[in-house]
């Protein structure tokens, strides 16, 4: 009899103490496995106000238009830095050409045994107007209104202010610009003046005005304007790359302005003392003509500006759009709170069940009737909107290196878009098992969640939204600001119950 009692006590203890996350007891005697999908959810679309865009790792440039969100224009203002301070350009330097180059994201392909290139992160295929201007707007590193103790923030709505401070004579203008996948052929010049031809991957490559750079750079050699970076940034305040729509459509490009050989190269001829007797005339004091080049690099502060049309949102769908676009705000267990303690009655009830959470997920179905011709985002990012941080499931899903621009990860927590045989999006599944376990079994705060499209799941840094009275959103992930991609999803109020947004909690509990 004592043995039987001991076994019963052991079983009760086992049932009371089992882990709250996992699947090791599913189907075992003494436990029930079930699904709870009746959680009350609240979700709505949110049209983003102007957003902070300085400090982004990558930038958008161009025009993109789709049937759902309309036209979006993205332009970039950037500081330009000296490659060497107080440069010398020799005697009587004269410019051959000035080239602005920003490499595209691309990959090599083989066609008829020859290397060709295919461009990546290019959206659309129609021409747009591209202009380059000298900017007279000074970009501060530190905020003068905060006694220069905090970084200055610049927002995406500043184009009118930037345009009122430009040199009106464009350095480059093309009414019908389209990016090209052709490799580029350039020449380099070594210290001896020897030129060499090099072949490089495709790039945005623009020939700028020679006379302007002759007057503003080469003719200023030895002056205080070129003495150091600080004086140069005040003298030459930046370059504004301006995109405008032509007719309809357009092309949007994702660019990295600060890696590789991005920048402005000034190619020029000059006369220098022939100390090595290059012309072999025996005279090492005469002047000889040489080819030279000098680089101006993008650096310092960069600001993306956006002009974005806003669609009319309805209550049944969730509209997500990159750039200064749209996101969704989601509340789990959003039902009544009878005792007004800040915790819904539903959540209080579920916390009493002592469930082992085997899996919890949100599945977002694409509304194919509404999504139109948008470039569908491959990934979505769900984050803690109240604290502007990642969820616990992000950390536990073997993430890649945070804020690395090239790695891909978190396929368990934030699954890529599932597509049909025609490549059309079907759904996104986001697993939030640990987040739900913390809510139900560890009394974590039931925070609001933000849902955005993302260009790279590893870019988790957030950026300020322009301050407003009682804002719903204070910060947004930077990865959502560097893509024009979008989607339209069924929300929790959708008429189609099979595709309605639901929280699904797969759990195990002891049999009573």
C-alpha positions, 0 to 999 in steps of 0.5 A: 500500500505504501508503494502505491501511495508513493507512485501516486505522489510522484505522478502528481509532483511530475504533473505540477513541475513539468517545463513550460516550454517544449514538446517532450511530454506530447502524447505521453500518458497523463497529459493532453495536447491541444490547440488554443486559437480563440485569442482576441487580437487587435491589429491595425495599419499605421501610416508612418510619419517622417522618420529619422534617416541619418545613420542608415547603413544603406540608402534608397535612391530612385522612384517606385510606384505600385497599384496599392501605395502609389508613387514613392521617391527617395533622394539622398543628401551626403557629406563629401570628405577629402581622401587626403587633407591639404592636397596638392594638384601640381602646376596648372592642373586641368580636369579631364573628367569627374565621375561619381560612382556608387557600385550596385549590388550585383552578382556574376552570371555566365552567358556564352562562356563570358562573365556578365552581371545581374543587378540585385536590389533594383525595383522597377524598370522604368526611367526616372529623372536623376539630378545631382546638386551641390548642397548648401545645407550644413549637416551637423554631427551633434545637435546644437539644441542639445548643447552638442551632447547628442547626435543630430537627427535628420528626418525623411521630410527635409527635401523642401529645406534641402532644395531651398539650399542647393546650388541651382545649377545641376552638376548632372541631370538625366531625364530618363535614367535607368540603371545598367548591368554593364560592367564599367571600364575605368582607368587608374593612375599610379604615382608615376603617372602610368595609367591602367585600365580596370574592369569593375562590376556595374555601378551608378556612374555619372559624369559631373560638371568639369568646370564646377570641380575645377573652380571648387576643388583644383583651383582651391589647392593650398587654401584653407578650404581644403586644409582639413576635413572640418574646414572642407565640410563647411566649404563643400557641404554635400552632394544631393542626389535627387530623384523625380518621377517621369510619367508613371513607374520608375526604378528604385535602387538600394545603394551603399555609399560608404563601402568599396570605391563609392565616391567622386573621382577627379581625373586631371592632367597636371605639370609636375617636377620631373624628379625621376627623369620620366622623359629621359632628357637628363633634366630632373628639374623641368616640368612634365605633364602627368595624369593624376586622379583625386578622390572625394569620398561619401562620409560623415552624415547621410540623409534619405528623403522620401516623398510617399503617397498614402493609401486609404487603409481599411479595417480588414487588412494590414498594409505594410510598406517600406521607406516612409511607408506603413506598418501594423500595430498588434495587440495580443489578448486584447479583450476586456479588463474587468478589474482594470488592472492592465491585464485582460480577463482572457490573459488572466484566465490563461495564466491559471492553466499551467500550460506547457507551450509547445509552439505559438505562432502568428500566420499572416496570409497575403490578400491576393485580391488587394496586393496588386503589383507590389514587390512582395517583401521576402521577410517580415519583422515583428518587434516589441513596440513598447520597448523598441527591441527584439522578442525573446524568440529572435535571440533563441533562433540562432540569429546572424550577426546583428546589423550585418548587411549581408547575413540571413538568419532567423528562419525559424522565428521569422519564416520567409514568405511562402509562395505558390508555383507562380511565385505569388506570396501565400503567407508568412509564419512568425513563431513566438513560442517563447514570447507567449510562454513568458506571457502565460507562465512568467507574468511578462508584460503584454506589450504591443507588437510592431510588424514591418517589412524588412530588407535584412532580418539582421538589421535590428537597430531602430530609428526615431519617428518625428516626435508627435503628441501621443504617438503610437510609434516612437521608433521603427527598425532601420531595415524597414526604411531601406526597401520599397517592398510591401504587402497586404495581409488579412487582419483579425477582422477579415471576412475570410475566416480561413485566412483571418489572422489568428494566434495559434497556441499548441499546448500540453496540460496535465489530465485532471 
